[in-house]
Amino acid sequence: MTEDEDRARAFWDAWLERTREDQHGVLSHAQLHEAGRTHGDIERMLRRKELRRVHPRVYVNHTGPLTWHQRAWAAVLYAQPAALCWTSLTEPRKDDGGPIHVAIDASRRLRPPEGIVIHRVTGLAKRQFPDKPPRLRIEDNALLMAQEAETEIEVVAILADVVGRRGVTARSLARALERFPRVRRRRWIKELLADLAQGTCSVLEHGYLERVERAHGLPRAHRQVPRRTANGHEFRDVEYLAYGLVVELDGRLGHDSWAAQGRDADRDLDDLALGGKETARLRWKQVYGTSCRTAMRIALILRRRGWDGTPTPCGPDCPVHDLGS
């Protein structure tokens, strides 16, 4: 071996060692080959237990249980070019051994081995991922999860979970939405993010009108009713003038307060249903998650305040049935 070949061999050996350290002991066949290891070399290392096959053409340098980081690296190297996503975006507090979720470009076809879940994202091949291991941006990951959500309330919960994290805002989510031209409910999500960015709640207001009021035959309310307060003029979102009931819609999102806000709104409604206050404060959960139950309790409040109408069930399982006539 010449001096130049020795230097080249030393360079690639050092590169392979750095790569192995960076990837928590996990290497791909392509990386081993780039460092000069032949098929025969790899097979010999496997026999000597210097390597162990994790997935096809992906190896780890020990025979014991894999850490979460090793499973994550093995997944992205198997599916490369790929990025961690979904619930695998960050290391869990406790690794339960569940599957690693990775995103690949929507144009690719790949059958994942056991332990890997594949998600397809349009235009992923054009993006750069400087993290190690590669991972989607928080905003992109939230929209990927929203794309696969079954209901609108799940979408709201997903967005609530990320707003405020590491600089994530409604505006940064709106910019990310431009990278998802075919996401489900795209128009609705765009309007929702515009509301959040502008501090309004027209999507929530429309949801109350369609899902709670109209769908269940409640009396028609007045909207954006002006009133004078110590701080000047303000507008009530929804007001049933004849019955002295105001419905305020709170469309704020935030990871820390999301669950607590839903519980607080439930308690407010229960208090009203028993006959006390004159303002019901509703949030996303009450409008998009439990709209039938909300309609039933609003109907009870209205009845106690003089409404003699009968609410209409929106379907066979709607609890409004239980109110009778």
Secondary structure, 3 states (H helix, E strand, C coil): CCHHHHHHHHHHHHHHHHHHHHCCCEEEHHHHHHCCCCHHHHHHHHHCCCCEEEECCEEECCCCCCCHHHHHHHHHHHHCCCEECHHHCCCCCCCCCCCEEEEEECCCCCCCCCCEEEEEECCHHHCCCCCCCCECCHHHHHHHHHHCCCCHHHHHHHHHHHCCHHHCCHHHHHHHHCCCCCCCCHHHHHHHHHHHHHCCCHHHHHHHHHHHHHHHCCCCCEEEEEEEECCEEEEEEEEEHHHCEEEEECCCCCCCCHHHHHHHHHHHHHHHHCCCCCEEEECHHHHHHCHHHHHHHHHHHHHHCCCCCCCCCCCCCCHHHHHCC
